[in-house]
Amino acid sequence: MQVYQLLQYQIKDRVAEITLNRPEKRNALNDVMVAELKDAIMSAEGNPEVKVIVLKANGKAFCAGADLDYLRKLQQYTFEQNIADSSALAQLFLTIYRATKVVIAQVEGHAIAGGCGLMTVCDFAFTVPEAKFGYTEVRIGFVPAIVMTFLLRKVGETRGKELMLSGKLITAEEAERYAMLNKVLPADEIDGYVTDFAQRLCKQNSSASMQLTKKMIADVQEFPLSKAVEFSAKMNAYARGTDDCKLGINAFLNKEKIEW
């Protein structure tokens, strides 16, 4: 089992569970947590026993954004030091977004600023009614720079501007309506729901197919229409030759149940 200073990490039934573990600081981000999160994601990525990753948190908040002491320290950094530090958070977000394994955010408390960014880059997000969400950076003279690319892809420019320029906090129901997350669940049901959801992905879906689908979703949005269609045709042809596709089609034709 991986041992971290600010995280808990465990693997069970092909699911890697990564838990933010700074409840006394509302799981706020600092350089240590950012580095550990990236390492934990990469560890799950490289483990063939892992098919799905669940990101969750201990305590009342999912993640309150940047740690206050950390923000004070950044005030003393040079521009070059700030570039290096900012790039570390950007690489964490990109690592989660580009992960070949499906990443689920189980959000059982407020997700603010960088914490809302963490949820944004996950493939699925489930939350409780009490949670609040917001990209509040503009309130302290900062900018939601790193999450911006991912949020605009997820909710579009109109909603993105509303959220990032206002810096307002919104309810879980509003976040679901804005397509920031997938479902709002009662607090006593969310853990079981996420567990069942993760297991359905593990048992019902091909790993190779989910990996290729995730890659295509990330890549195809960067292409002009004609290039996107050409790329999609090539990926379709490639998928037909994979072992998983051959196995799945054979099972379908023979009316056999397949469990991945």
C-alpha positions in Angstrom: 0.0 0.0 0.0 1.2 3.5 -0.8 1.9 5.7 2.2 1.5 9.5 1.9 1.6 12.4 4.3 -1.6 14.1 3.3 -3.5 11.3 1.5 -4.8 7.9 2.1 -4.5 5.3 -0.7 -6.0 1.9 -1.0 -7.0 -0.6 -3.7 -10.1 -2.8 -3.4 -11.9 -4.8 -6.0 -10.0 -3.1 -8.9 -10.8 0.4 -7.5 -8.0 2.7 -6.3 -9.4 5.0 -3.6 -7.5 8.2 -3.1 -8.6 10.2 0.0 -7.6 13.8 0.8 -6.6 13.7 4.4 -6.2 17.2 5.8 -9.6 17.6 7.4 -8.3 20.2 9.9 -7.4 22.4 6.9 -10.5 21.6 5.0 -8.3 19.5 2.7 -6.7 22.7 1.2 -4.1 22.3 -1.4 -0.4 23.0 -0.9 2.7 21.9 -2.8 2.9 18.6 -0.8 -0.6 17.6 -1.5 -0.4 18.5 -5.2 2.7 16.4 -5.6 1.2 13.5 -3.6 -2.0 13.5 -5.6 -0.1 13.3 -8.9 2.0 10.5 -7.5 -1.1 8.6 -6.3 -2.9 9.0 -9.7 0.3 7.8 -11.5 0.6 4.9 -9.2 -3.0 3.8 -9.9 -2.4 4.4 -13.6 0.5 2.0 -13.6 -1.2 -0.7 -11.6 -2.8 -3.3 -13.9 -5.0 -4.4 -11.0 -6.7 -1.0 -11.0 -9.5 -0.2 -13.5 -11.2 2.8 -11.8 -10.0 5.6 -9.5 -12.2 7.3 -6.9 -11.1 10.6 -5.5 -12.7 11.6 -2.1 -11.9 13.4 1.1 -12.1 13.1 4.9 -13.8 15.7 6.9 -16.6 18.2 6.2 -15.0 19.8 3.0 -14.0 18.1 -0.2 -11.3 20.7 -0.8 -11.2 24.4 0.0 -8.7 25.4 -2.6 -5.3 26.7 -1.8 -4.0 26.6 1.7 -3.7 30.1 3.3 -0.1 29.5 4.6 0.7 28.3 1.1 -0.7 31.4 -0.5 1.4 33.6 1.9 4.5 31.7 0.9 3.7 32.2 -2.8 3.8 36.0 -2.2 7.6 35.7 -1.7 8.2 33.6 -4.8 9.9 35.0 -7.9 8.1 34.8 -11.2 10.2 31.7 -12.2 9.3 30.0 -8.9 5.6 30.8 -9.4 5.8 29.3 -13.0 7.3 26.1 -11.6 4.7 25.9 -8.8 1.7 26.7 -11.1 3.0 24.2 -13.6 2.8 21.5 -10.9 -0.9 22.1 -10.4 -1.5 22.3 -14.1 0.3 18.9 -14.6 -1.9 17.4 -11.8 -5.1 18.5 -13.5 -3.8 17.3 -16.9 -2.8 13.9 -15.3 -6.3 13.4 -14.0 -8.0 14.5 -17.2 -5.7 12.4 -19.4 -5.6 9.3 -17.1 -6.4 6.1 -19.0 -8.4 4.9 -16.0 -11.8 6.4 -15.3 -11.6 8.9 -12.4 -14.7 9.5 -10.2 -15.0 12.4 -7.7 -17.0 11.5 -4.6 -17.7 15.0 -3.3 -19.2 15.0 0.2 -18.5 18.6 1.1 -17.7 22.1 -0.3 -15.4 22.2 -3.4 -14.1 25.7 -3.8 -11.6 27.3 -6.2 -8.8 24.7 -6.8 -11.0 22.1 -5.0 -13.7 22.7 -7.6 -11.0 22.4 -10.2 -10.1 19.0 -8.9 -13.7 17.9 -9.4 -13.9 19.5 -12.8 -11.2 17.4 -14.3 -12.6 14.1 -13.2 -14.7 12.0 -15.6 -17.6 11.6 -13.2 -18.6 13.6 -10.1 -21.3 12.7 -7.5 -22.1 14.9 -4.5 -24.4 15.5 -1.6 -27.1 18.2 -1.3 -25.2 20.2 1.3 -22.1 20.8 -0.8 -21.4 24.2 -2.3 -19.2 24.9 -5.4 -17.5 27.9 -6.9 -14.5 29.2 -8.8 -13.9 32.1 -6.3 -10.4 33.2 -7.4 -11.6 36.7 -8.7 -12.7 37.5 -5.1 -9.1 37.7 -4.0 -7.6 39.2 -7.1 -6.5 35.9 -8.5 -7.7 34.1 -11.7 -9.1 30.5 -12.2 -6.4 30.1 -14.9 -5.6 26.4 -14.7 -9.1 25.0 -14.5 -10.4 27.4 -17.2 -9.6 25.2 -20.2 -11.3 22.1 -18.6 -14.3 24.0 -17.3 -15.0 25.6 -20.7 -14.9 22.2 -22.3 -17.3 20.9 -19.7 -20.0 23.6 -19.5 -19.4 26.0 -22.4 -18.5 29.7 -22.5 -21.8 31.1 -21.2 -21.8 29.1 -18.0 -18.0 29.3 -17.7 -18.1 33.1 -17.7 -21.0 33.2 -15.3 -19.1 31.0 -12.8 -15.6 32.3 -13.2 -16.3 36.1 -13.6 -18.9 36.2 -10.8 -16.9 34.0 -8.4 -20.2 33.1 -6.8 -20.9 29.9 -4.8 -23.7 27.7 -6.1 -25.6 24.8 -4.7 -25.2 21.1 -5.6 -28.5 21.3 -7.5 -27.3 24.2 -9.5 -23.9 22.5 -10.2 -25.8 19.5 -11.5 -28.0 21.7 -13.7 -24.9 23.4 -15.1 -23.4 20.0 -16.0 -20.5 20.5 -13.6 -21.3 17.1 -12.0 -23.5 14.0 -12.7 -25.7 13.4 -9.7 -26.7 14.7 -6.3 -27.3 12.0 -3.7 -28.3 11.9 0.0 -25.3 11.7 2.3 -26.2 8.3 3.6 -26.4 6.9 0.0 -23.5 8.4 -1.9 -20.8 6.0 -0.7 -22.8 2.9 -1.7 -23.8 4.5 -5.0 -20.3 5.4 -6.0 -19.1 1.9 -5.0 -21.8 0.3 -7.1 -21.1 2.6 -10.0 -17.4 1.9 -10.0 -18.1 -1.8 -9.9 -20.5 -1.6 -12.9 -17.7 0.1 -14.9 -15.3 -2.6 -13.8 -17.5 -5.5 -14.6 -19.6 -4.3 -17.6 -17.1 -2.3 -19.7 -13.8 -3.2 -21.5 -10.8 -1.4 -20.1 -9.3 -0.9 -23.6 -12.6 0.5 -24.8 -12.9 3.0 -22.0 -9.3 4.1 -22.4 -9.7 4.7 -26.1 -13.0 6.5 -25.6 -11.4 8.8 -23.0 -8.5 9.6 -25.3 -10.8 10.4 -28.2 -12.9 12.7 -26.1 -9.8 14.6 -25.0 -8.3 14.7 -28.5 -11.2 15.1 -30.9 -12.2 18.5 -29.6 -8.9 20.0 -30.7 -9.4 19.2 -34.4 -11.3 20.9 -37.2 -14.4 19.0 -38.2 -12.9 17.2 -41.2 -9.8 16.2 -39.2 -12.0 15.1 -36.3 -14.1 12.8 -38.6 -10.9 11.4 -40.2 -9.4 10.8 -36.7 -12.6 9.1 -35.5 -12.6 6.7 -38.5 -9.1 5.7 -37.8 -9.8 5.1 -34.1 -12.9 3.1 -35.1 -10.8 0.9 -37.4 -8.1 0.5 -34.7 -10.7 -0.5 -32.1 -12.0 -3.3 -34.3 -8.6 -5.0 -34.2 -8.2 -5.0 -30.4 -8.4 -8.2 -28.4 -11.2 -6.7 -26.3 -13.3 -5.9 -29.3 -12.9 -9.4 -30.8 -13.7 -11.0 -27.5 -16.8 -8.7 -27.0 -18.2 -9.2 -30.4 -17.7 -13.0 -30.3 -19.6 -13.1 -26.9 -22.4 -10.9 -28.3 -22.8 -13.1 -31.4 -22.8 -16.2 -29.4 -25.2 -14.7 -26.8 -22.7 -15.2 -24.1 -22.5 -13.0 -21.0 -19.1 -11.4 -20.6 -17.7 -9.9 -17.4 -14.6 -7.8 -17.9 
